[in-house]
Amino acid sequence: MRALLGEETERTPVWLMRQAGRSDPEYRAYREKHSLPLEKLFRDPEHAYPISLLPKRIGVDAVIFFQDILTPLAPMGAEFLFRPGPVLEERIAREDQIEGLQSYDPSEGLPFVGETLSNLRRDLEDDIALLGFAGAPLTLLFFMVS
């Protein structure tokens, strides 16, 4: 976190794409044991929590919340599935579909996000940062219409 603030650090921070992902043998073993669709793993704290923690074994300075940038879409009514990559059940192509999208309170529409983040923060050592992410509005829009 000091590096993000522009402060001097003992070493250069490195972010590994797919820190808990296909390149991780423990993740692959987890996926084999729990043969659930990826979107189910994201939405269940009993899975997202341990998957988020898998990279701790390599001595990371931060844990990246196991989630997808498209997570905010489902409660709006734009459900997506992974087959193998993210695919909307129905692409947004008409004005009535846009009008049908719903706003929501994140604590009600995405309760699993808060629960998983709370559990991670509770159990992580103080010197391990917790990083989360979500798709920006324009990114989400492009995904819904393309």
C-alpha positions in Angstrom: 0.0 0.0 0.0 3.0 2.3 0.6 3.9 2.0 -3.0 0.5 3.1 -4.1 1.0 6.2 -2.0 4.3 6.9 -3.8 6.3 6.1 -0.7 9.6 4.3 -0.9 9.5 0.5 -0.4 12.0 -2.2 0.2 11.0 -4.0 -3.0 9.0 -3.3 -6.1 5.5 -4.6 -5.9 4.4 -7.2 -8.4 0.9 -8.1 -9.4 0.3 -11.5 -10.9 -2.6 -11.8 -13.3 -4.7 -14.8 -12.2 -3.0 -14.9 -8.8 -5.6 -17.5 -7.8 -6.3 -18.9 -11.2 -5.6 -21.4 -13.9 -1.8 -21.3 -13.5 -2.1 -22.3 -9.8 -2.0 -26.0 -9.2 -3.9 -25.7 -5.9 -6.7 -23.7 -7.7 -6.9 -26.4 -10.4 -7.2 -29.0 -7.7 -9.9 -27.0 -6.0 -11.9 -26.7 -9.2 -11.6 -30.4 -9.8 -12.9 -31.2 -6.3 -15.7 -28.6 -6.5 -17.0 -29.0 -10.1 -19.3 -25.9 -9.9 -19.7 -23.3 -12.6 -17.3 -20.4 -12.1 -20.2 -17.9 -11.3 -21.3 -20.2 -8.4 -17.8 -20.0 -7.0 -17.8 -16.2 -7.1 -21.2 -16.0 -5.4 -20.6 -18.4 -2.5 -18.3 -17.1 0.3 -17.6 -20.7 1.2 -15.7 -21.0 -2.1 -14.6 -17.4 -2.8 -13.0 -17.1 0.6 -10.6 -20.1 0.4 -9.8 -19.5 -3.3 -8.8 -15.9 -2.4 -6.4 -17.2 0.2 -4.7 -19.8 -2.0 -1.8 -17.5 -3.0 -0.8 -16.8 0.6 1.5 -19.9 0.4 3.9 -18.0 -1.9 4.2 -15.1 0.5 2.1 -12.4 -1.2 1.9 -8.9 0.2 -1.8 -8.7 -0.8 -4.7 -11.0 -1.3 -6.9 -10.3 -4.3 -10.6 -11.0 -3.7 -11.6 -13.9 -6.0 -14.4 -12.3 -8.1 -15.2 -11.1 -11.6 -15.5 -7.6 -12.9 -19.0 -8.5 -14.1 -20.4 -9.3 -10.7 -22.4 -6.1 -10.4 -24.5 -7.0 -13.4 -26.5 -9.9 -12.1 -28.6 -8.0 -9.6 -29.4 -5.5 -12.3 -31.0 -8.2 -14.3 -28.1 -8.8 -16.7 -27.2 -12.4 -15.7 -23.9 -13.8 -17.0 -22.5 -17.3 -17.2 -19.0 -18.7 -17.9 -19.0 -21.0 -20.9 -15.9 -20.9 -20.7 -15.6 -17.1 -20.7 -18.3 -14.7 -19.5 -21.4 -14.6 -21.6 -24.6 -12.7 -20.9 -27.7 -14.8 -20.9 -29.3 -12.1 -23.1 -27.3 -9.3 -24.8 -28.8 -5.8 -24.2 -29.9 -4.6 -27.7 -33.2 -2.7 -27.2 -34.3 0.3 -25.2 -36.9 -1.7 -23.3 -34.0 -4.0 -22.1 -32.1 -1.0 -20.8 -35.2 0.3 -19.1 -35.7 -3.1 -17.5 -32.3 -3.0 -15.8 -32.7 -2.5 -12.0 -30.8 -0.4 -9.6 -30.0 -2.1 -6.3 -28.4 -1.7 -2.9 -25.1 -3.6 -3.0 -25.6 -5.0 0.5 -28.9 -6.6 -0.7 -28.0 -7.4 -4.3 -24.5 -8.7 -3.6 -24.5 -9.8 0.0 -21.8 -12.5 -0.7 -19.3 -9.8 -1.7 -19.6 -8.1 1.7 -19.5 -11.4 3.6 -16.4 -12.7 1.8 -14.6 -9.4 2.1 -15.4 -9.2 5.9 -14.2 -12.8 6.4 -11.0 -12.1 4.5 -10.3 -8.9 6.4 -11.0 -10.6 9.7 -8.6 -13.4 9.0 -5.7 -11.8 7.1 -2.7 -10.7 9.0 -2.4 -6.9 9.4 0.6 -6.7 7.0 -1.3 -8.4 4.1 -3.4 -6.0 2.1 -6.8 -7.0 0.6 -7.5 -5.9 -2.9 -10.9 -5.9 -4.5 -12.2 -4.8 -7.9 -15.2 -4.4 -10.1 -15.9 -3.4 -13.7 -16.2 0.3 -14.3 -19.6 1.5 -15.6 -18.4 1.9 -19.2 -16.7 -1.5 -19.2 -19.9 -3.1 -17.9 -22.0 -1.2 -20.6 -19.7 -2.4 -23.4 -19.9 -5.9 -22.2 -23.7 -5.8 -22.0 -24.2 -4.4 -25.5 -21.5 -6.2 -27.5 
